[in-house]
């Protein structure tokens, strides 16, 4: 049994499926860049963490039974000129949480149209 096969078997036993799937490309990348051991290990673990986070979000979205998923990147601000794009992008930073401010979203349930208002405590 080769080292690669042993690694894949061990990764499978540890259920590190994302790393197992990308093992060869990660090793090739490491051979080219020659990172430190710590940097390589960080890359390997980050690969698994990112994949798990994506699976977690995908599962939660499926369980929510939302009619559709729309991201901020897909939102057409030109469709609804009354929406202040700068204000929405500011809200995305979640700074209002650190400032202990309240945010109220008012408007019809149509996801294409809403307005925002920020209130101070």
Residue pairs with C-beta under 8 A, 6 or more apart in sequence:
1 9
4 23
4 24
4 27
7 23
8 20
8 23
11 17
11 19
11 20
11 23
12 20
16 48
17 51
18 47
18 48
18 50
18 51
18 52
19 26
19 44
19 47
19 48
22 47
26 40
26 43
26 44
26 47
29 43
30 40
30 43
35 43
61 69
70 111
72 88
72 89
72 92
75 88
76 112
77 83
77 85
77 88
79 112
80 112
80 113
82 113
82 115
83 113
83 114
83 115
83 116
84 116
87 116
87 118
88 116
91 103
91 116
91 118
96 102
96 103
96 118
99 120
100 121
101 118
101 119
101 120
101 121
102 118
102 119
102 120
102 121
103 116
103 117
103 118
103 119
104 116
104 117
104 118
104 119
105 114
105 115
105 116
105 117
106 114
106 115
106 116
106 117
107 113
107 114
107 115
108 114
